[in-house]
């Protein structure tokens, strides 16, 4: 079922979700990092640095820096591809799965609070 929001409502929802994350002391990700994280968790694996860079139209170093930060937060992990040791596979983690699920739950809860 499609959701119809006016621009002000959409922005209010986005602000409410971001504020909930700040108040909940959730990891502080940039917009780019969040886009990378959601791509890893919402698109089917496998994910490689090269593939993520192509999908998001950024360079491999941009992906690597973001993965360094998110890896330190335990939201993702990296491993060599045993089939092709030149590739680095980016994998989901339990902590990352819980983080992404919490964001989804927050969006649902805040959307319910939107004024009609």
Backbone as ProteinMPNN parsed JSONL, in Angstrom:
{"seq_chain_A": "XXXXXXXXXXXXXXXXXXXXXXXXXXXXXXXXXXXXXXXXXXXXXXXXXXXXXXXXXXXXXXXXXXXXXXXXXXXXXXXXXXXXXXXXXXXXXXXXXXXXXXXXXXXXXXXXXXXX", "coords_chain_A": {"N_chain_A": [[0.837, -1.173, 0.0], [0.662, 2.12, -0.948], [2.197, 5.002, 0.49], [1.269, 8.251, 1.193], [2.686, 11.317, 1.526], [2.971, 14.732, 2.406], [5.502, 17.149, 1.509], [6.399, 18.528, 3.853], [5.521, 16.785, 5.867], [7.041, 14.503, 5.26], [9.641, 15.464, 5.686], [9.409, 16.088, 8.387], [9.031, 13.526, 9.439], [11.502, 12.355, 8.783], [13.196, 14.01, 10.332], [12.21, 13.361, 12.905], [12.916, 10.652, 13.112], [15.727, 10.823, 12.925], [16.243, 12.39, 15.204], [15.329, 10.656, 17.191], [17.266, 8.666, 16.973], [19.552, 10.102, 17.764], [18.875, 10.777, 20.405], [18.684, 8.236, 21.443], [21.226, 7.456, 21.608], [22.366, 6.107, 19.494], [24.629, 4.673, 17.02], [26.409, 7.169, 15.244], [25.987, 7.853, 12.082], [27.045, 9.034, 8.885], [25.182, 10.4, 6.118], [26.027, 9.18, 3.751], [27.328, 6.888, 4.788], [25.105, 5.634, 5.924], [23.613, 5.095, 3.62], [25.293, 3.238, 2.381], [25.316, 1.221, 4.347], [22.561, 0.477, 4.424], [22.294, -0.469, 1.829], [23.909, -2.737, 1.95], [22.439, -4.253, 3.776], [19.84, -4.413, 2.728], [19.936, -5.173, 0.046], [20.485, -8.211, -1.728], [23.246, -10.355, -0.791], [26.259, -11.463, -2.547], [28.371, -8.78, -1.33], [30.764, -6.537, -2.49], [33.604, -4.351, -2.203], [34.199, -3.08, -4.602], [31.772, -3.512, -5.997], [29.918, -2.147, -4.349], [30.911, 0.451, -4.583], [30.448, 0.927, -7.309], [27.643, 0.698, -7.434], [26.813, 2.834, -5.826], [27.957, 4.959, -7.055], [30.476, 6.056, -6.293], [33.954, 6.317, -5.298], [36.24, 3.544, -4.715], [37.942, 4.052, -2.454], [36.231, 5.732, -0.937], [34.205, 3.976, -0.144], [35.771, 2.184, 1.314], [36.699, 3.795, 3.456], [34.257, 4.357, 4.721], [33.491, 1.765, 5.428], [35.556, 1.16, 7.187], [34.91, 2.796, 9.374], [32.295, 1.835, 9.992], [32.92, -0.809, 10.471], [34.455, -0.615, 12.795], [32.429, 0.006, 14.512], [31.164, -2.359, 14.567], [29.127, -2.896, 12.751], [29.344, -3.944, 10.239], [31.358, -6.427, 8.563], [34.494, -7.383, 7.077], [35.889, -9.675, 4.737], [38.244, -11.738, 3.039], [37.535, -12.99, -0.192], [37.305, -16.322, -0.656], [37.133, -17.686, -3.046], [38.12, -15.92, -4.92], [40.778, -14.329, -4.221], [41.413, -11.693, -4.63], [39.225, -10.156, -4.209], [37.31, -8.438, -1.721], [34.922, -9.33, 0.536], [31.993, -7.923, 1.86], [30.263, -8.229, 4.79], [27.255, -8.793, 6.659], [26.562, -8.178, 10.14], [25.613, -9.379, 13.406], [25.217, -7.278, 15.207], [24.938, -5.159, 13.407], [22.644, -5.968, 12.018], [20.727, -5.786, 14.053], [20.857, -3.033, 14.544], [19.96, -1.946, 12.083], [17.394, -3.061, 12.013], [16.278, -1.802, 14.23], [16.239, 0.842, 13.342], [14.321, 0.593, 11.306], [12.083, -0.092, 12.888], [11.867, 2.28, 14.356], [11.247, 4.129, 12.335], [8.711, 3.198, 11.588], [7.296, 3.585, 14.003], [7.503, 6.378, 14.337], [6.249, 7.246, 12.033], [3.643, 6.535, 12.552], [3.039, 8.455, 14.408], [2.734, 10.746, 12.955], [1.097, 13.8, 12.209], [-2.174, 14.013, 10.844]], "CA_chain_A": [[0.0, 0.0, 0.0], [1.48, 3.332, -1.038], [2.07, 6.012, 1.533], [1.279, 9.586, 0.622], [3.087, 12.339, 2.485], [3.343, 16.037, 1.903], [6.93, 17.369, 1.789], [6.604, 18.881, 5.26], [5.372, 15.568, 6.664], [8.196, 13.642, 4.991], [10.779, 16.036, 6.391], [9.149, 15.917, 9.819], [9.293, 12.119, 9.745], [12.95, 12.171, 8.738], [13.743, 14.656, 11.527], [11.833, 12.578, 14.092], [13.733, 9.437, 13.144], [17.09, 11.22, 13.261], [16.26, 12.825, 16.597], [15.212, 9.454, 18.022], [18.576, 8.015, 16.972], [20.463, 10.913, 18.575], [18.48, 10.645, 21.8], [18.878, 6.848, 21.848], [22.664, 7.239, 21.609], [22.681, 5.156, 18.425], [25.817, 5.081, 16.261], [26.217, 8.377, 14.45], [26.456, 7.602, 10.731], [26.779, 10.054, 7.884], [24.195, 9.985, 5.124], [26.702, 8.231, 2.854], [27.502, 5.629, 5.52], [23.783, 5.008, 6.061], [23.261, 4.559, 2.307], [26.095, 2.028, 2.195], [24.827, 0.208, 5.286], [21.258, -0.023, 3.986], [22.522, -1.257, 0.616], [24.428, -4.034, 2.397], [21.413, -5.008, 4.502], [18.587, -4.564, 1.985], [20.192, -5.851, -1.221], [21.033, -9.545, -1.461], [24.695, -10.5, -0.941], [27.451, -10.922, -1.898], [28.729, -7.376, -1.523], [32.197, -6.261, -2.556], [33.919, -2.926, -2.207], [34.044, -2.644, -5.996], [30.35, -3.502, -6.325], [29.261, -1.055, -3.624], [31.352, 1.709, -5.194], [29.74, 1.085, -8.587], [26.217, 0.894, -7.173], [26.591, 4.137, -5.204], [28.656, 5.963, -7.87], [31.571, 6.668, -5.54], [35.204, 5.587, -5.483], [36.514, 2.48, -3.753], [38.392, 4.6, -1.164], [35.072, 6.246, -0.183], [33.58, 2.799, 0.474], [36.714, 1.65, 2.305], [36.664, 4.656, 4.653], [32.972, 4.14, 5.4], [33.531, 0.426, 6.024], [36.443, 1.244, 8.347], [34.123, 3.368, 10.468], [31.214, 0.924, 10.38], [33.548, -2.005, 11.02], [34.813, -0.3, 14.184], [31.161, -0.023, 15.255], [30.689, -3.74, 14.428], [27.913, -2.94, 11.944], [29.682, -4.78, 9.086], [32.7, -7.017, 8.63], [35.102, -7.643, 5.769], [36.641, -10.923, 4.641], [38.718, -12.084, 1.697], [36.754, -13.975, -0.95], [38.135, -17.517, -0.828], [37.092, -18.082, -4.459], [38.948, -14.968, -5.66], [41.429, -13.617, -3.113], [41.538, -10.255, -4.937], [38.001, -9.492, -3.759], [36.972, -8.357, -0.307], [33.476, -9.429, 0.735], [31.451, -7.159, 2.975], [29.215, -9.068, 5.371], [26.405, -8.287, 7.732], [26.872, -8.671, 11.483], [24.453, -9.396, 14.298], [25.038, -5.91, 15.706], [24.422, -4.358, 12.299], [21.256, -6.379, 11.765], [19.899, -5.192, 15.111], [20.848, -1.59, 14.314], [19.083, -1.667, 10.939], [16.027, -3.397, 12.426], [15.834, -0.741, 15.139], [15.908, 2.003, 12.507], [13.026, 0.292, 10.694], [11.051, 0.03, 13.93], [11.733, 3.701, 14.68], [10.529, 4.768, 11.23], [7.299, 2.795, 11.711], [6.716, 4.25, 15.176], [7.413, 7.825, 14.095], [5.245, 7.452, 10.977], [2.332, 6.447, 13.218], [2.835, 9.691, 15.161], [2.569, 11.886, 12.056], [-0.234, 14.425, 12.198], [-2.896, 13.78, 9.591]], "C_chain_A": [[0.882, 1.237, 0.0], [1.181, 4.295, 0.105], [2.178, 7.369, 0.86], [1.603, 10.581, 1.725], [3.31, 13.651, 1.752], [4.816, 16.262, 2.24], [7.217, 17.698, 3.253], [6.478, 17.665, 6.174], [6.582, 14.65, 6.496], [9.428, 14.152, 5.743], [10.621, 15.917, 7.901], [9.422, 14.483, 10.269], [10.793, 11.861, 9.791], [13.606, 12.775, 9.977], [13.439, 13.857, 12.783], [12.675, 11.317, 14.232], [15.168, 9.778, 13.536], [17.204, 11.638, 14.722], [16.164, 11.631, 17.542], [16.549, 8.72, 18.091], [19.572, 8.774, 17.848], [20.147, 10.723, 20.059], [18.709, 9.239, 22.336], [20.36, 6.499, 21.916], [23.067, 6.152, 20.613], [23.96, 5.595, 17.726], [25.488, 6.24, 15.326], [26.825, 8.17, 13.071], [26.148, 8.793, 9.836], [25.712, 9.522, 6.93], [24.8, 8.956, 4.175], [26.882, 6.871, 3.534], [26.173, 4.891, 5.657], [23.351, 4.4, 4.736], [24.022, 3.267, 2.03], [25.568, 0.909, 3.084], [23.499, -0.384, 4.823], [21.368, -0.823, 2.694], [23.003, -2.655, 0.995], [23.32, -4.882, 3.017], [20.133, -5.243, 3.703], [18.751, -5.257, 0.641], [20.812, -7.217, -0.936], [22.56, -9.581, -1.649], [25.018, -11.382, -2.141], [27.666, -9.451, -2.23], [30.247, -7.266, -1.527], [32.401, -4.755, -2.532], [33.711, -2.366, -3.61], [32.562, -2.531, -6.366], [29.595, -2.384, -5.63], [29.639, 0.294, -4.226], [30.602, 1.963, -6.496], [28.267, 1.407, -8.353], [25.929, 2.301, -6.659], [27.306, 5.271, -5.942], [29.674, 6.769, -7.071], [32.827, 5.84, -5.79], [35.358, 4.486, -4.433], [37.063, 3.025, -2.429], [37.261, 5.17, -0.309], [34.394, 5.086, 0.554], [34.477, 2.264, 1.583], [36.695, 2.467, 3.586], [35.372, 4.438, 5.442], [32.963, 2.783, 6.097], [34.467, 0.378, 7.223], [35.669, 1.733, 9.567], [33.052, 2.397, 10.945], [31.745, -0.395, 10.923], [33.942, -1.797, 12.473], [33.583, -0.308, 15.084], [30.533, -1.421, 15.253], [29.379, -3.859, 13.647], [28.093, -3.792, 10.697], [31.044, -5.415, 9.36], [33.186, -7.268, 7.214], [35.936, -8.912, 5.836], [37.105, -11.114, 3.209], [37.805, -13.14, 1.093], [37.655, -15.17, -1.218], [38.175, -17.976, -2.283], [37.98, -17.18, -5.321], [39.572, -14.028, -4.636], [41.645, -12.126, -3.401], [40.344, -9.479, -4.399], [37.885, -9.509, -2.239], [35.453, -8.374, -0.214], [33.078, -8.638, 1.975], [30.253, -7.946, 3.492], [28.463, -8.346, 6.468], [26.891, -8.868, 9.062], [25.585, -8.693, 12.306], [24.163, -7.985, 14.798], [24.453, -5.007, 14.633], [22.984, -4.682, 11.986], [20.319, -5.767, 12.794], [19.776, -3.686, 14.938], [19.873, -1.232, 13.201], [17.623, -1.968, 11.307], [15.454, -2.315, 13.348], [15.465, 0.518, 14.358], [14.547, 1.787, 11.849], [11.888, 0.434, 11.684], [10.798, 1.492, 14.297], [10.957, 4.431, 13.594], [9.038, 4.447, 11.326], [6.636, 3.548, 12.86], [6.527, 5.752, 14.933], [6.388, 8.132, 12.991], [3.836, 7.395, 11.567], [1.997, 7.73, 13.968], [2.634, 10.908, 14.286], [1.169, 12.484, 12.177], [-0.9, 14.211, 10.833], [-3.378, 15.065, 8.963]], "O_chain_A": [[1.754, 1.382, 0.857], [0.059, 4.376, 0.606], [3.076, 7.602, 0.051], [0.891, 10.678, 2.725], [3.782, 13.669, 0.615], [5.334, 15.634, 3.163], [8.183, 17.192, 3.823], [7.231, 17.525, 7.138], [7.085, 14.089, 7.469], [10.16, 13.376, 6.356], [11.595, 15.673, 8.613], [9.975, 14.256, 11.345], [11.295, 11.229, 10.72], [14.461, 12.148, 10.602], [14.31, 13.691, 13.637], [13.095, 10.957, 15.332], [15.76, 9.106, 14.38], [18.164, 11.272, 15.399], [16.837, 11.594, 18.572], [16.923, 8.208, 19.147], [20.344, 8.163, 18.587], [21.053, 10.531, 20.871], [18.907, 9.055, 23.537], [20.714, 5.367, 22.247], [23.992, 5.378, 20.861], [24.345, 6.76, 17.821], [24.427, 6.278, 14.705], [28.038, 8.296, 12.901], [25.134, 9.471, 10.002], [25.388, 8.335, 6.943], [24.15, 7.967, 3.836], [26.622, 5.83, 2.931], [26.119, 3.668, 5.523], [22.783, 3.308, 4.715], [23.454, 2.311, 1.503], [25.393, -0.221, 2.628], [23.327, -1.603, 4.826], [20.603, -1.766, 2.489], [22.549, -3.645, 0.421], [23.27, -6.094, 2.803], [19.407, -6.196, 3.987], [17.804, -5.867, 0.144], [21.588, -7.355, 0.009], [23.099, -8.93, -2.544], [24.11, -11.996, -2.7], [27.211, -8.949, -3.258], [30.926, -7.834, -0.671], [31.481, -3.986, -2.808], [33.116, -1.302, -3.78], [32.153, -1.549, -6.985], [28.734, -1.742, -6.232], [28.792, 1.176, -4.364], [30.169, 3.085, -6.756], [27.71, 2.291, -9.005], [24.912, 2.895, -7.016], [27.265, 6.418, -5.499], [29.729, 7.996, -7.16], [32.766, 4.784, -6.419], [34.69, 4.498, -3.399], [36.692, 2.517, -1.371], [37.323, 5.099, 0.919], [34.053, 5.205, 1.731], [33.998, 1.93, 2.667], [36.678, 1.905, 4.681], [35.389, 4.348, 6.67], [32.485, 2.663, 7.225], [34.212, -0.358, 8.176], [35.762, 1.156, 10.65], [32.908, 2.159, 12.144], [31.09, -1.033, 11.747], [33.783, -2.699, 13.296], [33.682, -0.594, 16.277], [29.489, -1.636, 15.869], [28.614, -4.802, 13.849], [27.118, -4.308, 10.152], [31.776, -5.002, 10.259], [32.395, -7.354, 6.275], [36.596, -9.195, 6.837], [36.428, -10.693, 2.271], [37.36, -14.062, 1.776], [38.656, -15.05, -1.925], [39.153, -18.591, -2.708], [38.526, -17.623, -6.33], [38.953, -13.043, -4.234], [42.022, -11.377, -2.501], [40.441, -8.276, -4.16], [38.3, -10.456, -1.571], [34.777, -7.535, -0.81], [33.752, -8.687, 3.004], [29.346, -8.287, 2.733], [28.969, -7.424, 7.107], [27.545, -9.911, 9.099], [24.588, -8.082, 11.923], [23.013, -7.546, 14.814], [23.578, -4.187, 14.91], [22.185, -3.785, 11.716], [19.241, -5.285, 12.448], [18.705, -3.122, 15.162], [19.056, -0.324, 13.354], [16.723, -1.209, 10.948], [14.279, -1.963, 13.245], [14.482, 1.184, 14.683], [13.714, 2.693, 11.834], [10.848, 1.01, 11.366], [9.656, 1.894, 14.52], [10.101, 5.262, 13.896], [8.199, 5.333, 11.163], [5.54, 4.086, 12.704], [5.494, 6.316, 15.294], [5.734, 9.174, 13.027], [2.945, 8.123, 11.131], [0.825, 8.062, 14.149], [2.388, 12.0, 14.799], [0.179, 11.756, 12.239], [-0.233, 14.232, 9.799], [-4.003, 15.038, 7.903]]}, "name": "protein", "num_of_chains": 1, "seq": "XXXXXXXXXXXXXXXXXXXXXXXXXXXXXXXXXXXXXXXXXXXXXXXXXXXXXXXXXXXXXXXXXXXXXXXXXXXXXXXXXXXXXXXXXXXXXXXXXXXXXXXXXXXXXXXXXXXX"}
